[in-house]
Amino acid sequence: MAVADAAETSRAGGPRRQPRIIAIANQKGGVGKTTTAINLGTGLAAIGRRVLVVDLDPQGNASTGLGIDRTNRGVSSYDVLMGGATVAEAQVATSVPGLSIIPSTVDLTGAELELIDMPRRAYRLREALAVREEDLDYVLIDSPPSLNLLTVNALVAAKSVVVPLQCEFFALEGLSMLIKTIDRIRKGFNSELEILGVVLTMYDKRNNLSDQVAQDVRGFLGDKVYKTIIPRNVRVSEAPSHGKPALLYDHKCAGSLAYMQLASEMLRRERLAAAA
């Protein structure tokens, strides 16, 4: 049986569900990308979905934020990209039921140089995910805040992109750059890639600029912008230092409630799209 066929069949011989593979991406740092990956994944798991987070950022913040100690990262996303390990061998369970992660290590820092001379260098992650051994509903890829071969691998592996966008002055400028990148990936590597939605983050209701940015982004992308807005929230900022997503650290805080609402909105949109 061909690899692609094997990937569609579970161990029990039945059809394997195709997970929704989503890259959490923005070429600008400090926009809440990793925070969104962690807490959206937790929110989806809390609703009963089986979720895998792939930490593709050499900083490894998603791994730390989900409580994966650096001593427990013997197999990582670097090994998956290099073909030294399978998805099943690399993924680690988290404290959130239904949520696992392929952690990142410092080895990933040199991955771009090693990938340059490898065959099908842009498809390494896509091909690794195609032969996973576990049924999943979602794969969320936390990509680096720059356009490099790691980000390209994330966008080629994904079917869609969720873009966290901080409510600040240069938000639209960064968004237009990302849209151009997605267009290039769509034309050259992955014709199915689309923007699933834009998440407005770090919203400060006391700041008139936040309202103006939100209005501008909605005027630019319309319904692609989620109705849910993630507020600037101290408890969400504190949570990673405790190795927990905000939804475990303080499930009643405004940020946690917003991420639960975002997960629900994403599922609701998918149901409506499937029914259309």
N, C-alpha and C positions, 0 to 999 in steps of 0.2 A: 504493500500500500504506500502511496506517495506521502511525503511529509504533510502536505497541505490537506490530504484526505484524513490522515491520522489526527490532525488537529481538530477536525470536525466531529470526531467520534470519541465518546467517553469510554472509560474503562469497562463500563457495563454494556457497551455496545450501542447505546442510544445516541441520538444527536446531541452534540455539544452546543450549548448556547454561545452565541457570539457576544462578548462583552462590548459595552460602549467604551471605546478608548478615547480619552480626552486629554489633550495637553493643556496644562495650566501655564500660560505663557505671557510674557511681556518683556520686551527687550530693555526695559528700564527697571532698575532695582528699586527696592523700598516701596513697592506698591501693594504689598500684601499677598504676593504670589504664593509663597510657601504657607502662610497662614490660611489662605483659601484652600490649598490642596489638603492640608491637614483637617481642617474643620468641615469642609464640604464632604470629604471622605467619611469623617465620623458621623456627619448628619445622615448621609446615605446609608451607612451601616446601621444607624439607630432606627431607620425606617424598615430595616430588614433586608437590605441589599448586601451582596458579597462584593467587597471592594479591595482592590490592590493598588497601593500607592507605589510608584516607581520614583525613587529619589535620584534624579539625574543631575543634580547640582553638586559640584565638588565640595561646596561648603557643608553639605550634609545636614542642613537645618531641619528638613522634614523628618529625617531619622531621629535627630535629637528631640524634636518637638513631639514625637510619638513614643518617646521613652526608650529608644534603642541605644543602649550604652555602646560606646566605641569598641569595647572589648567583645561585644556580641555581634560584630560585623565581619566575621571571618570570610563570608562570601557576599559579594556586593554587586551593584549595578555595573561596576567596571568588569567583573568577571563575566557577567551576562553579555555585555557588548563585545568582549574579546572572544567569546565562544568557549570560555573555560568553565561555565556553569549554566544550568538551565534555570528557567524562572522558578520552578519548584524547589530547586536546591538553594536559591538565593533568598527566597521570601521568608520573612520572619513574622510571627504572630505579634500583634500589639495587645495592649490592655483593653482595646475596644473589640468586643465580639463581632466577628464578621469582617474585620479590617486587618489586613496584613500589609507589609511593606518590603520592598527590595531596597535595602539601605545603601547609602553612599559612603565611600571612604576617600581618603586623600589620593588614592591610586587614580581616581577619576580625573585628577588634575592633568595628568600626562596622557589621557586617553585620546585627546584630539590629535596629537602628534603621531600616536601609534595607528590611529584610524586612517590617516592620510594614504598609506600604501596598501590598505586592506581592500579586498574585493567587496563590491557592493557596500561601501562604507556608510552610505546614507540609510541603508536598509537593515542594519545590524539589530536594532531593537525591534523593528517590525517583525523580522523573521524569528527572533527569540520568543516574542509574545505569541506567535502563531502556533507554537508547539507546547504551550502550557499544558499542565496535567490536571488543572482544577477548573471547575465551572465558576465563572465570575460574572457579575452583572456590570461592574465598572472597573476600568483601569485608569487611574489618574496619574499623569506624568508631570512631576514637578521639574520644570526645565530651568536651565541657567538664565540669568538676566542679561544675555548677550546672544548675538547670532554667531554660533560656532557649530561644529559638527555634532556636538551633543544636542543642541537645540534642533538642528536639522533632523537628527534621528528621532527626536520626540515628535516633530511635526509630520514626518513621513510615517511613523507608526500610528499616529492618531487619525481618527475620522473627523474629529472636530476640536475646536479650541475654545476654552473659556479664558477670557482676558480680564484679570483684575486691573482696575484702573483707579488710581488714587485721585481724589477730588482736589486737584491742584492746578496751577496756571498752565503748565506745559502738557497737560493730559492729552489733549487732542493731537498735539504734535507727535508725541510718542505713539499714539494709536495709529496715526496715518503711516508711520514707519513700519509698524507691525503688520498692517494690512498689506503693504507692498511686499513684505517678506512672505506672507501667507500666499499671495498671488504667485510669487516666484516658485514656491514649493508646489503649489497646485499645478502649475504648468510643467515643471520639470520632473517631479517625483510622485506626487500624490494627488490625482485629479479629484478625489472625493473629499479633500480637506475643506472644511467650512468653519466659519465662526459660529459656535453654538450660542454664545452670549457674552455680554460684557457685564462685569460686576463692579459697581461703584463702591470703592472702599475708603476707609479712613474719613468718612463723612463727619463733618463738625457742624452741627446745626447752629452754632453761635457765629459761624463764619459765612458771610454773604457769598464769598467766592465759591464755597462748596455748592450752594444752590445754583450759581451761574454755570459752573462746570457741569453739573448734572443736567441742566437744561440744554447746554451746548452739545453734550454727548448724545442725549436723546434726540436732539434735532438732527444730528449727523447720522445716527444709526437706527433710530426709530425703535421698533419692537425687538431688535437684537439686544437691547439693554434690559437687563432684568429689572423688574419692579422693586425687588428687594435691594436695599442699600445697607452696606455694612458700616456701622458707625465707628468712629474712633473710640476705643474702649480700653481702659487700663487693664482689666482682667484678661482680655484677649492677649495683650502684650506680655503679661506676667506668666501666662500658662506655659510657654515653651521652656522657661527656666526650671519648671517643675517636671518636665518631661511628659506633659499631658496636653491634649487638645483642650481648647477652652470649654468645650461641651462636657468634659469630665472635671475640669478644674473648677468651673462655676457655671453650671447649666442654666442658672437663672439670670446671668448678666445679659446686658443688651446685645453684646456681640454674639454670644452663644445662641440666643433666640433668633438673631438675624441669620446665622448660618443654617439653623434648622429650617427657617422659612425659605432660604435659598434652595436647600435640597428638595423641599416640597414643591417649590415653583419649577425647578428643573424637571421633576417627574411629571408634574401636571402638564408642562409644555410638551413633553414627549408623548404623553397620552393623546393630547389634542392633535399633534402632528401625525401620529399613527392612525387616528380616526379620520383624518382629512382625506 
